[in-house]
Amino acid sequence: QVQLVESGGGLVQAGGSLRLSCAASGSIFSINAMGWFRQAPGKQRELVATKSTGGSTNYVDSVKGRFTISRDNAKNTVYLQMNSLKPEDTAVYYCYVNIQKVHGTRVFYDYWGQGTQVTVSS
């Protein structure tokens, strides 16, 4: 099994900051990418930010310049530093990991954390 443990969500005022953390553990040979998705009530889940093990990053346009994704590859941990938070950032944030479980095969699996609530008040 693969477990993703998220932390760091909470309630903040607009303009404030939060840092989300997510640590992956379990049956992992290697991690191809980690990141964050979010889902607001009544909305589709959307990508927020991803970071490959090679270092490339991807952000949704709405968070560029405000959010920063980082990884500690040795600890299988991903972080999301969220600054200048806006009420529209309010959502459940889900950690994401893309894992290669077996060496020598190009088979990867997606796993999701339990979600952590981020609420930004106006």
N, C-alpha and C positions, 0 to 999 in steps of 0.2 A: 504494500500500500504506500501511497504518497500522501503526506499530510502537509497542509499549508496553514500556518498559524499567523493570523493577522492581528495587528494592534495599532493603536494610534488615533483611531477615530474619536469623534467627540463633537461638542457644540462650541462654536466660536462665532464671534461677531465678524461682520464683513470687514475685510481688510486684514484680518488676522491670519495666522499660520497654523498648520498642522503638519506633522510628519507621520506618514504611515509606514509600517514595517511589515514584512512578510518573510517568514523563514520556511523553507521547504525541507522536508526530511522524509525518510523512508527508502523505498526501493528505487534508487536513482543511480544510473550509470553516469549520465551527464545531463546538464541543463542547456538547452539550446537558446532559450529566451525566457525572460520573466517580465511581468508588467502588471498593469492595473487597468481594469475596466470599471465602469460605474453604471448604475441604473437608478434613475429617478422614478418616482411613482408614475405609472401610466406611460412610461417612456421605454424605448428600446435600450438594451444594454449597448453601451458604446465604448470603444477603446479610448483610454485616456493617455496612456504612455506605455511603451514597451522598450526593452533594452536587450539586445542579443548578447550572448556570451562574448562575441567578438567585439562588442562595444558600440554597435550602431544603435541609435535611438529613434523613436518615432513618437510624436505627440499629436493629439488632436489640436486643431487650430485654436480652439477656444482657451486652451491652457498654456499655449506657448508664451514664454517669457515670465510665467508665473509659477509653473510646476517644474520640478526637476526630478528625474528618475535616476537612481544610482543603484549599484549592485556591489555586494561583497561576494564575489564568486566563491571564495574559500569557505564561506559560511552558508552558501546557498540562500542568500538573503537579498531581498530587493526593498528599496525605500522609495517613497514618493514624498518629496518636500513640496508642500503646497503653500505658497505665499499669495498675498493679496486676494484672499478668498472672497468669492462673490456668492450671493444667495443662490444663483443658478448652479453653483457647484454642489449644492445639496443633493446627496444621493447615497446609495449603498455602494461602497467601493469594494471590488472583488480582486483579490490577488490572482494572478494567472502565471502558470508555468508550463512551458513546453519541454518535455523530458524525453530523452532517449534512454530507454530502460535496458537495452541489450546492445552490447558492443558488437560492431561489425554489421549492423543493419541500419538502414535509413528508415526506421519506423519510430515515430514520435507520438507522444500522447499529451493531450491537454488536461490540465487539472486546475481546479478553481478553489479558492478559499471560501470560507463561510460568509464573508462579507463583513464589513465594518461601516457603521453609519457615520457619515459626515454631514453635519447640519450647520449651515451658515445663516445666521440671523442678520436681518437688515437693520 
